[in-house]
Amino acid sequence: MKPVELPGRIRELRCCVSSVSAFLLAFFAIACHASGDLPKASPPAPQKVGLDPETAKAAGAALRPLVASGKFESLRWPDFRDISGDTAKFYAGRGYAPVWVDGAGPTAQAKLVVSIFQKAAQKGLNAEDYDASRWQAREEALAGRPTPDEIARFDLALSVCLLRYVSALNVGRINPQHLKFDLDLNHRKTDLPGFLSQISQASDVVLLLDEVEPQEDGYSRTSQALRTYLSLAQQDPGEKLPVPEKPVAEGGTYAGMGLLVNRLKLVGDLPQGATVPERSPKYEGDVVAAVKRFQLRHALAVTGNLGPETVRQLNLPIADRVRQLQFSLERWRWLPHDLATPLIAVNVPAFRLYGFDEPHHIGLKMNVVVGKAMRSETPAFIGNMTYLVFRPDWGVPPTILRKEILPPLQKDSAYLSKNGYDLIDASGKVLNAEQVNPEEIQLLRAGKLSVRQRPGPKNALGSVKFMFPNTYLVYLHDTPKTELFSRSRRDFSYGCIRVQDPPALAAWVLQSKPEWTPERIQAAMNGEKSVQVNLSSPIPVLILYTTARVDEDGHVDFYDDIYGHDTRLAQALAKGYPY
């Protein structure tokens, strides 16, 4: 894909985004009204007083060595060598003349950019990464008759911070591959120096900066949600609800009813006008209904009972929810914007699969089981589904063979035959598995023999698997262990993704093949032979990880950081620029 060059072509970004916005819309939407918006754009006043030529020349001479050094100690994060090439290109195109300072001090565009830096939190960014608290002193240094060196230092500081800010909005701050997210940022190459030149002359800086961000509706709603939760965080009293000794059911009593009511109102699960008996410890009515809504939004069992896990989630500070939304925005910026529908998206910590028939329309959704935390985590990446197999056999991976097959086989030499497994030699020949001898067990342990499970009711892949070839050997599949889908936390697999309703997914995947009716699909799933069906065209599959999402009705959902990805992202961001 040809890299996008932003100057003069910002609005062309909109052409790429319609298909993937379907996924993003479902994961991020909110109906709340936000407060503390970014500064409203107004056309900056035209520059009335230019720098005199001698001062401009001297400031340019001061800029050259500062830019060439790649370090600037007055910055919050002094090392800018990762963008020194862009910085040099920006100034070289202007003969190293100052850009952000005129004869009256900072330009109108510079002042507006600084005010935007100071509200960077509303974009999910850290304002101090862009020197938010340092600009007043810098502006004061330009009052009166600033020296060429003071002009150069202000100009470079603003250019470096703006290059960082624009890049952060466009593709995020962290390269996802540094955090083992197999996503390629090269899909959104940006001509940063050219874009800064546009900003320096823009009559509407805010609009220009808005357009460098992902243009999907869901992204803007996530930003709005973040602003709402930033406001809620300011109202959070921080009082903890008491943890009951045993779950409180409807009709019981709870000592923390007052705090519970306030918390549920703060986060929006209990309407402000709800009927709540004053000073009563009885747990009933609208409060129970509100707890159920809260449980639903936090992937808890929706019982209405007030137990330890529900109270734990209620006691989490709103600031933690803010961070989850910030990280969701960061991961939004990692995604490509040229994926076609139909599209399958799996959100790992939500344990949910979504199928998109067209932008903004979810044609399918279901629960999934994903890889076990700390042992066999499902990776985050993008693949293309090209075929599915009914009645698949299963070549047991070496890790599973060692952990799951060899221990019972050593106790029962007929274990393989009893469970529908074949013993295979290096040439692919099927050996007798009725009684596996100790020598064959040693060959299995050494990897010189393998095990394959035949199609059937005991097959670990169930009756169908959905293939999107990838280096991780991950795919979607049926499972005989259907009881796991009823659990609220569903990380039980070895990395592959088990789907709750395989016939429905098969019918959805095969929409372009009308000959594959539901009846034919069911017959193939119950047949005797393996059947491979190639798709008419590939279907993109996004395996993603976000602990904050918004459903189609605008309800903000939060999930536990089951793999610790949010924690690692926080640690990486804490190190500061260059990321």
C-alpha positions as CSV (number, residue, x, y, z in Angstrom):
1,M,0.0,0.0,0.0
2,K,1.4,3.4,-1.0
3,P,2.2,5.5,2.1
4,V,-0.1,8.4,2.8
5,E,1.4,11.8,2.4
6,L,-0.6,14.2,4.6
7,P,0.1,17.7,3.2
8,G,-2.6,18.6,0.8
9,R,-4.1,15.1,1.1
10,I,-5.4,14.9,4.6
11,R,-9.0,14.4,3.5
12,E,-8.0,11.4,1.4
13,L,-7.5,9.5,4.7
14,R,-11.3,9.3,4.9
15,C,-11.4,7.2,1.8
16,C,-9.7,4.3,3.6
17,V,-11.7,4.0,6.7
18,S,-15.3,2.9,5.9
19,S,-14.8,-0.9,6.2
20,V,-12.8,-1.2,9.4
21,S,-15.0,1.4,11.1
22,A,-17.6,-1.4,11.5
23,F,-15.5,-3.2,14.0
24,L,-14.4,0.0,15.6
25,L,-17.9,1.3,16.0
26,A,-18.9,-1.8,17.9
27,F,-16.0,-1.7,20.2
28,F,-16.1,2.0,20.9
29,A,-19.3,4.1,21.2
30,I,-20.7,6.3,23.8
31,A,-23.8,8.5,24.3
32,C,-22.4,10.7,27.1
33,H,-21.9,14.4,26.8
34,A,-18.3,15.4,27.4
35,S,-16.9,18.4,29.2
36,G,-13.6,20.2,28.9
37,D,-13.4,20.1,25.1
38,L,-10.3,21.1,23.2
39,P,-10.1,24.8,22.4
40,K,-12.5,25.9,19.7
41,A,-10.8,26.8,16.5
42,S,-10.9,30.4,15.4
43,P,-8.8,31.8,12.6
44,P,-5.5,33.1,14.0
45,A,-4.9,36.7,13.5
46,P,-2.5,37.4,10.6
47,Q,1.1,38.0,11.5
48,K,1.5,41.8,11.6
49,V,5.2,42.1,12.6
50,G,7.8,39.9,11.0
51,L,11.2,39.2,12.6
52,D,13.8,41.6,11.2
53,P,16.1,39.9,8.8
54,E,19.2,40.2,11.0
55,T,17.4,38.6,14.0
56,A,15.9,35.9,11.8
57,K,19.3,35.0,10.3
58,A,20.9,34.9,13.8
59,A,18.1,32.7,15.1
60,G,18.5,30.4,12.2
61,A,22.3,30.1,12.9
62,A,21.4,29.2,16.5
63,L,18.9,26.6,15.3
64,R,21.2,24.6,13.1
65,P,23.5,23.1,15.8
66,L,20.5,22.5,18.1
67,V,18.7,20.5,15.4
68,A,21.9,18.7,14.4
69,S,22.6,17.6,18.0
70,G,19.4,15.5,18.3
71,K,19.2,16.5,22.0
72,F,17.6,19.6,23.6
73,E,18.0,19.7,27.4
74,S,15.1,22.1,28.0
75,L,12.6,19.5,26.8
76,R,10.8,17.2,29.2
77,W,12.2,14.4,27.0
78,P,15.5,15.8,25.6
79,D,16.5,13.0,23.2
80,F,14.7,13.6,19.8
81,R,17.1,11.7,17.6
82,D,14.3,9.4,16.5
83,I,12.7,12.5,14.7
84,S,15.9,14.5,14.1
85,G,15.6,13.8,10.4
86,D,12.1,15.1,10.2
87,T,13.1,18.1,12.3
88,A,16.0,18.9,10.0
89,K,13.9,18.5,6.9
90,F,11.3,20.8,8.3
91,Y,13.8,23.6,8.9
92,A,15.9,23.0,5.8
93,G,12.8,23.7,3.8
94,R,12.6,27.1,5.3
95,G,16.3,27.9,5.2
96,Y,16.3,27.4,9.0
97,A,14.2,30.6,9.5
98,P,12.1,30.5,12.7
99,V,8.6,29.3,12.1
100,W,6.7,29.9,15.4
101,V,8.0,33.3,16.4
102,D,7.4,36.7,14.8
103,G,8.2,40.2,15.8
104,A,5.4,40.2,18.4
105,G,6.4,36.9,20.0
106,P,4.8,33.4,19.5
107,T,2.6,33.3,16.4
108,A,-1.2,32.8,16.7
109,Q,-0.7,29.2,15.4
110,A,2.0,28.6,18.1
111,K,-0.3,29.8,20.9
112,L,-3.1,27.6,19.7
113,V,-0.8,24.6,19.4
114,V,0.5,25.2,23.0
115,S,-3.1,25.3,24.3
116,I,-3.8,22.0,22.5
117,F,-0.7,20.4,24.1
118,Q,-2.0,21.5,27.5
119,K,-5.2,19.5,26.8
120,A,-3.5,16.4,25.4
121,A,-5.1,14.2,28.1
122,Q,-8.4,14.5,26.2
123,K,-6.8,12.7,23.4
124,G,-5.5,9.9,25.7
125,L,-2.0,11.4,25.7
126,N,0.2,12.8,28.6
127,A,0.3,16.6,28.4
128,E,3.8,16.7,30.0
129,D,5.1,14.6,27.1
130,Y,4.6,17.8,25.1
131,D,6.0,20.1,27.8
132,A,2.6,21.4,28.9
133,S,3.8,23.1,32.1
134,R,6.9,24.7,30.4
135,W,5.4,26.9,27.8
136,Q,4.5,29.8,30.0
137,A,8.1,30.4,30.9
138,R,9.1,30.0,27.3
139,E,6.6,32.6,26.2
140,E,7.7,34.9,28.9
141,A,11.3,34.6,27.7
142,L,10.1,36.0,24.3
143,A,8.6,39.1,25.9
144,G,10.4,42.4,25.2
145,R,13.5,41.9,23.0
146,P,14.3,38.2,22.9
147,T,17.7,37.1,21.8
148,P,18.2,35.0,18.7
149,D,19.1,32.1,20.9
150,E,15.8,32.4,22.9
151,I,13.8,32.5,19.7
152,A,15.6,29.4,18.4
153,R,15.1,27.5,21.6
154,F,11.3,28.3,21.6
155,D,11.0,27.4,18.0
156,L,12.8,24.1,18.2
157,A,10.9,23.1,21.4
158,L,7.6,23.7,19.7
159,S,8.6,21.9,16.5
160,V,9.8,18.8,18.3
161,C,6.7,18.6,20.6
162,L,4.4,19.1,17.6
163,L,6.2,16.4,15.6
164,R,5.7,14.0,18.5
165,Y,2.1,15.0,19.1
166,V,1.1,14.6,15.4
167,S,2.7,11.2,15.2
168,A,1.1,10.1,18.4
169,L,-2.3,11.0,17.1
170,N,-1.7,9.4,13.7
171,V,-0.1,6.0,14.6
172,G,0.2,6.0,18.4
173,R,3.3,6.5,20.6
174,I,4.4,2.9,20.8
175,N,5.3,0.6,17.9
176,P,2.9,-2.3,18.7
177,Q,5.5,-4.8,17.6
178,H,7.6,-3.8,20.6
179,L,4.8,-5.1,22.7
180,K,4.3,-8.3,20.7
181,F,1.2,-7.0,18.8
182,D,1.8,-8.2,15.3
183,L,0.5,-5.0,13.6
184,D,2.4,-3.0,10.9
185,L,2.4,0.8,11.3
186,N,3.8,1.3,7.7
187,H,0.2,1.5,6.5
188,R,0.1,5.1,7.6
189,K,3.4,6.7,6.7
190,T,3.1,10.4,7.3
191,D,5.0,13.4,5.8
192,L,5.5,15.0,9.2
193,P,7.6,18.0,8.0
194,G,5.1,18.9,5.4
195,F,2.2,18.6,7.8
196,L,4.0,20.9,10.3
197,S,4.4,23.5,7.5
198,Q,0.6,23.3,6.9
199,I,-0.1,23.9,10.6
200,S,2.3,26.9,10.8
201,Q,0.1,28.6,8.2
202,A,-3.3,27.2,9.0
203,S,-6.3,29.3,9.7
204,D,-7.9,26.3,11.5
205,V,-5.3,24.4,13.4
206,V,-7.7,22.3,15.4
207,L,-9.5,21.0,12.3
208,L,-6.2,20.1,10.7
209,L,-5.0,18.2,13.8
210,D,-8.4,16.4,14.0
211,E,-8.0,15.1,10.5
212,V,-4.6,13.5,11.2
213,E,-6.4,11.1,13.7
214,P,-8.2,8.0,12.7
215,Q,-11.5,9.1,11.1
216,E,-13.8,6.3,12.2
217,D,-16.9,7.2,14.1
218,G,-16.0,4.8,16.9
219,Y,-12.6,6.5,17.5
220,S,-14.3,9.9,18.0
221,R,-16.8,8.3,20.4
222,T,-14.0,6.8,22.3
223,S,-12.4,10.2,22.6
224,Q,-15.7,11.5,23.9
225,A,-16.0,8.7,26.4
226,L,-12.5,9.5,27.6
227,R,-13.4,13.2,28.2
228,T,-16.5,12.0,30.1
229,Y,-14.5,9.7,32.3
230,L,-11.9,12.4,32.9
231,S,-14.7,14.5,34.3
232,L,-16.0,11.6,36.4
233,A,-12.6,11.1,37.8
234,Q,-12.7,14.6,39.2
235,Q,-15.9,13.7,41.0
236,D,-14.7,10.4,42.3
237,P,-14.7,10.6,46.1
238,G,-12.5,7.6,46.4
239,E,-14.5,6.0,49.2
240,K,-14.4,2.2,49.2
241,L,-17.5,0.1,49.5
242,P,-17.3,-2.5,52.3
243,V,-16.8,-6.1,51.1
244,P,-19.6,-8.3,52.4
245,E,-18.7,-11.5,54.2
246,K,-21.1,-13.3,51.8
247,P,-22.9,-12.2,48.7
248,V,-25.9,-10.0,49.4
249,A,-29.0,-11.1,47.4
250,E,-32.0,-9.0,46.6
251,G,-34.0,-8.4,49.7
252,G,-30.9,-8.6,52.0
253,T,-29.2,-5.8,53.8
254,Y,-25.9,-4.1,53.0
255,A,-24.1,-1.7,55.3
256,G,-22.7,0.3,52.4
257,M,-26.0,1.1,50.6
258,G,-25.4,4.9,50.6
259,L,-21.9,4.5,49.1
260,L,-23.3,1.9,46.6
261,V,-26.1,4.3,45.4
262,N,-23.6,7.1,44.9
263,R,-21.2,5.0,43.0
264,L,-23.8,3.5,40.7
265,K,-25.1,7.0,40.0
266,L,-21.6,8.3,39.3
267,V,-20.9,5.7,36.6
268,G,-24.4,6.0,35.2
269,D,-25.9,2.5,36.0
270,L,-28.4,4.0,38.4
271,P,-30.4,6.9,37.0
272,Q,-30.2,10.1,39.0
273,G,-34.0,10.1,39.5
274,A,-34.2,6.5,40.6
275,T,-36.3,5.6,43.6
276,V,-33.9,4.8,46.5
277,P,-35.2,4.6,50.1
278,E,-33.2,7.1,52.2
279,R,-30.9,5.7,55.0
280,S,-32.2,2.2,54.4
281,P,-29.7,-0.7,54.3
282,K,-32.1,-2.9,52.3
283,Y,-30.8,-4.0,49.0
284,E,-33.7,-4.0,46.6
285,G,-35.5,-2.4,43.6
286,D,-33.7,0.0,41.3
287,V,-30.4,-0.6,43.0
288,V,-30.4,-4.3,42.2
289,A,-31.3,-3.5,38.6
290,A,-28.4,-1.0,38.5
291,V,-26.0,-3.7,39.9
292,K,-27.1,-6.0,37.1
293,R,-26.3,-3.4,34.6
294,F,-22.9,-2.8,36.2
295,Q,-22.2,-6.5,36.2
296,L,-23.1,-6.8,32.5
297,R,-20.8,-4.0,31.6
298,H,-17.9,-5.6,33.5
299,A,-18.2,-9.1,32.2
300,L,-19.4,-10.4,35.5
301,A,-22.1,-13.0,36.1
302,V,-25.3,-11.0,35.9
303,T,-26.9,-12.3,39.1
304,G,-27.7,-9.1,40.9
305,N,-26.0,-10.5,44.0
306,L,-23.5,-8.1,45.6
307,G,-20.5,-10.3,46.0
308,P,-16.7,-9.7,46.4
309,E,-15.9,-9.5,42.7
310,T,-18.7,-7.1,42.0
311,V,-17.6,-4.9,44.9
312,R,-14.0,-5.1,43.7
313,Q,-14.9,-3.8,40.3
314,L,-17.1,-1.0,41.9
315,N,-14.1,0.0,44.1
316,L,-11.7,0.5,41.2
317,P,-11.0,4.2,40.9
318,I,-12.4,6.0,37.9
319,A,-8.8,6.9,37.1
320,D,-8.2,3.3,36.3
321,R,-11.1,3.4,33.8
322,V,-9.6,6.5,32.3
323,R,-6.4,4.6,31.7
324,Q,-8.3,1.8,30.0
325,L,-9.9,4.2,27.6
326,Q,-6.5,5.9,26.9
327,F,-5.0,2.6,26.0
328,S,-7.9,1.8,23.8
329,L,-7.3,5.0,21.8
330,E,-3.6,4.1,21.6
331,R,-4.5,0.7,20.1
332,W,-7.0,2.3,17.8
333,R,-4.2,4.2,16.2
334,W,-2.3,1.0,15.5
335,L,-4.9,-0.4,13.2
336,P,-4.9,-0.4,9.4
337,H,-7.7,1.5,7.7
338,D,-8.1,-0.5,4.5
339,L,-9.8,-3.7,5.6
340,A,-12.8,-4.8,3.7
341,T,-16.1,-6.3,4.8
342,P,-17.1,-9.0,5.6
343,L,-14.9,-8.8,8.6
344,I,-14.4,-10.9,11.7
345,A,-13.1,-9.2,14.9
346,V,-12.3,-11.0,18.2
347,N,-11.7,-9.0,21.3
348,V,-9.6,-11.3,23.5
349,P,-10.3,-9.9,27.0
350,A,-14.0,-9.6,26.2
351,F,-14.1,-13.2,25.0
352,R,-16.3,-12.1,22.1
353,L,-16.4,-12.5,18.4
354,Y,-18.1,-10.1,16.0
355,G,-18.9,-10.5,12.3
356,F,-19.5,-7.4,10.2
357,D,-21.5,-7.8,7.0
358,E,-20.9,-4.1,6.1
359,P,-19.7,-1.0,7.7
360,H,-21.7,-0.2,10.9
361,H,-23.6,-3.5,10.8
362,I,-22.9,-6.4,13.0
363,G,-24.3,-9.5,11.4
364,L,-23.1,-12.0,14.0
365,K,-21.8,-12.1,17.6
366,M,-20.9,-14.9,20.0
367,N,-18.9,-15.9,22.9
368,V,-15.4,-17.4,22.4
369,V,-12.8,-19.2,24.5
370,V,-9.3,-17.9,24.1
371,G,-5.8,-18.9,25.2
372,K,-4.9,-19.3,28.9
373,A,-3.3,-16.4,30.6
374,M,0.4,-16.8,31.4
375,R,0.6,-20.1,29.6
376,S,-0.7,-20.1,26.0
377,E,-2.0,-16.6,25.3
378,T,-3.8,-15.8,22.0
379,P,-1.7,-13.4,20.0
380,A,-2.9,-10.1,18.6
381,F,-2.6,-9.9,14.8
382,I,-4.5,-9.6,11.6
383,G,-5.0,-12.6,9.2
384,N,-7.1,-13.5,6.2
385,M,-9.5,-16.4,6.4
386,T,-9.3,-18.4,3.2
387,Y,-11.0,-21.7,3.9
388,L,-12.8,-23.9,6.4
389,V,-12.8,-27.6,7.0
390,F,-15.7,-29.7,8.1
391,R,-15.0,-32.8,10.1
392,P,-11.3,-31.9,10.6
393,D,-8.6,-34.1,12.0
394,W,-6.2,-32.6,14.5
395,G,-2.4,-32.8,14.4
396,V,-1.6,-32.5,18.1
397,P,1.1,-29.8,18.6
398,P,4.3,-31.0,20.4
399,T,3.6,-28.8,23.5
400,I,0.1,-30.3,24.0
401,L,1.5,-33.7,23.2
402,R,3.9,-33.5,26.1
403,K,1.5,-31.9,28.6
404,E,-1.8,-33.6,27.8
405,I,-1.1,-36.8,25.9
406,L,2.1,-38.4,27.2
407,P,1.1,-38.4,30.9
408,P,-2.1,-40.5,30.5
409,L,-0.4,-42.6,27.7
410,Q,2.3,-43.7,30.1
411,K,-0.4,-44.9,32.5
412,D,-2.6,-46.5,29.8
413,S,-0.9,-47.9,26.6
414,A,-4.3,-47.9,24.9
415,Y,-5.1,-44.2,25.6
416,L,-4.6,-43.2,22.0
417,S,-7.0,-45.6,20.5
418,K,-9.6,-45.1,23.2
419,N,-9.7,-41.3,22.4
420,G,-9.6,-41.4,18.6
421,Y,-5.9,-40.7,18.1
422,D,-3.6,-42.2,15.4
423,L,0.1,-42.7,15.9
424,I,2.1,-41.4,12.9
425,D,5.7,-42.0,11.9
426,A,7.9,-39.5,10.1
427,S,6.8,-40.7,6.6
428,G,3.1,-40.1,7.5
429,K,2.3,-43.8,7.9
430,V,-0.3,-44.7,10.5
431,L,1.0,-47.1,13.1
432,N,-0.9,-49.4,15.4
433,A,-2.0,-47.4,18.5
434,E,-3.9,-50.2,20.3
435,Q,-0.9,-50.8,22.6
436,V,1.8,-48.1,22.5
437,N,5.1,-49.5,23.8
438,P,7.7,-47.7,25.9
439,E,10.0,-47.4,22.9
440,E,7.3,-45.6,20.9
441,I,6.6,-43.3,23.9
442,Q,10.3,-42.3,23.8
443,L,10.1,-41.6,20.1
444,L,7.0,-39.4,20.7
445,R,8.9,-37.5,23.4
446,A,11.8,-37.0,21.0
447,G,9.5,-35.7,18.3
448,K,10.2,-38.6,15.9
449,L,6.6,-39.8,16.1
450,S,3.5,-37.7,16.1
451,V,-0.2,-38.0,17.1
452,R,-3.2,-37.1,15.1
453,Q,-6.8,-37.1,16.3
454,R,-9.4,-38.5,13.9
455,P,-12.7,-36.6,13.2
456,G,-15.4,-37.5,15.6
457,P,-17.3,-36.4,18.7
458,K,-14.1,-36.4,20.8
459,N,-12.0,-34.4,18.4
460,A,-10.6,-31.2,20.1
461,L,-11.5,-29.1,17.0
462,G,-15.1,-30.3,17.0
463,S,-16.9,-30.5,13.7
464,V,-15.4,-27.5,11.8
465,K,-12.3,-25.3,11.8
466,F,-11.9,-21.8,10.2
467,M,-8.5,-21.2,8.7
468,F,-6.6,-18.0,8.3
469,P,-3.0,-19.2,7.8
470,N,-0.5,-17.5,10.2
471,T,2.8,-18.2,11.9
472,Y,1.1,-18.6,15.2
473,L,-0.9,-21.7,14.1
474,V,-4.0,-20.0,15.5
475,Y,-7.5,-20.5,14.1
476,L,-11.1,-20.5,15.0
477,H,-12.8,-23.9,15.7
478,D,-15.6,-25.8,17.2
479,T,-15.1,-27.7,20.5
480,P,-16.8,-30.6,22.4
481,K,-16.3,-28.6,25.7
482,T,-19.3,-26.4,25.3
483,E,-19.8,-25.9,29.0
484,L,-17.0,-23.4,29.1
485,F,-19.0,-20.8,27.2
486,S,-21.3,-20.2,30.1
487,R,-18.4,-18.9,32.3
488,S,-17.8,-15.2,32.6
489,R,-14.0,-15.6,32.2
490,R,-13.1,-17.9,29.3
491,D,-9.4,-18.3,28.9
492,F,-8.9,-22.0,28.7
493,S,-7.4,-22.9,25.3
494,Y,-3.9,-23.4,24.1
495,G,-4.0,-20.2,22.0
496,C,-6.6,-21.1,19.3
497,I,-10.1,-19.6,19.6
498,R,-13.1,-21.8,20.3
499,V,-16.4,-20.4,19.0
500,Q,-19.8,-20.9,20.7
501,D,-22.0,-21.3,17.6
502,P,-20.0,-23.0,14.8
503,P,-22.9,-23.6,12.4
504,A,-23.9,-19.9,12.6
505,L,-20.3,-18.8,11.9
506,A,-20.0,-21.2,9.0
507,A,-23.2,-19.9,7.5
508,W,-22.0,-16.4,7.9
509,V,-18.6,-17.1,6.4
510,L,-20.2,-18.9,3.5
511,Q,-22.7,-16.2,2.6
512,S,-21.2,-15.8,-0.8
513,K,-21.8,-19.5,-1.5
514,P,-25.6,-19.9,-1.6
515,E,-25.3,-23.6,-2.2
516,W,-24.1,-23.9,1.4
517,T,-27.4,-23.8,3.1
518,P,-27.8,-24.3,6.8
519,E,-28.9,-27.9,6.1
520,R,-25.9,-28.7,4.0
521,I,-23.6,-27.1,6.7
522,Q,-25.2,-29.3,9.4
523,A,-24.8,-32.4,7.2
524,A,-21.2,-31.7,6.6
525,M,-20.5,-31.1,10.3
526,N,-22.1,-34.5,11.0
527,G,-20.6,-36.3,8.0
528,E,-18.0,-39.1,7.8
529,K,-15.4,-37.4,5.7
530,S,-13.3,-34.2,6.0
531,V,-14.5,-31.5,3.5
532,Q,-12.5,-28.4,2.8
533,V,-14.4,-25.4,1.4
534,N,-12.4,-22.5,-0.1
535,L,-13.9,-19.0,0.3
536,S,-14.7,-16.9,-2.7
537,S,-12.5,-14.2,-1.3
538,P,-10.5,-13.8,1.9
539,I,-12.2,-12.5,5.0
540,P,-10.0,-10.3,7.3
541,V,-9.8,-11.6,10.8
542,L,-8.7,-9.2,13.5
543,I,-7.5,-10.7,16.8
544,L,-7.4,-7.7,19.1
545,Y,-7.0,-6.8,22.7
546,T,-8.8,-3.9,24.4
547,T,-10.0,-3.7,27.9
548,A,-12.5,-0.9,27.2
549,R,-15.2,-1.0,24.5
550,V,-18.6,0.4,23.9
551,D,-21.5,-1.6,22.6
552,E,-23.9,-0.7,19.8
553,D,-26.3,0.9,22.4
554,G,-23.6,3.2,23.8
555,H,-22.9,1.3,27.0
556,V,-19.2,1.5,28.0
557,D,-17.8,-1.9,28.9
558,F,-14.6,-2.7,30.8
559,Y,-12.7,-6.0,31.0
560,D,-9.9,-7.3,33.2
561,D,-6.4,-7.1,31.7
562,I,-6.1,-10.9,31.6
563,Y,-2.8,-11.0,29.8
564,G,-1.2,-7.9,31.4
565,H,-1.0,-6.0,28.1
566,D,-2.3,-2.8,29.7
567,T,0.3,-3.1,32.4
568,R,3.1,-3.5,29.9
569,L,1.8,-0.6,27.8
570,A,1.8,1.6,30.9
571,Q,5.4,0.6,31.7
572,A,6.5,1.4,28.2
573,L,4.8,4.7,28.1
574,A,6.2,5.7,31.5
575,K,9.7,5.7,29.9
576,G,8.8,8.7,27.8
577,Y,10.1,9.8,24.4
578,P,11.6,8.4,22.3
579,Y,9.3,5.4,22.7
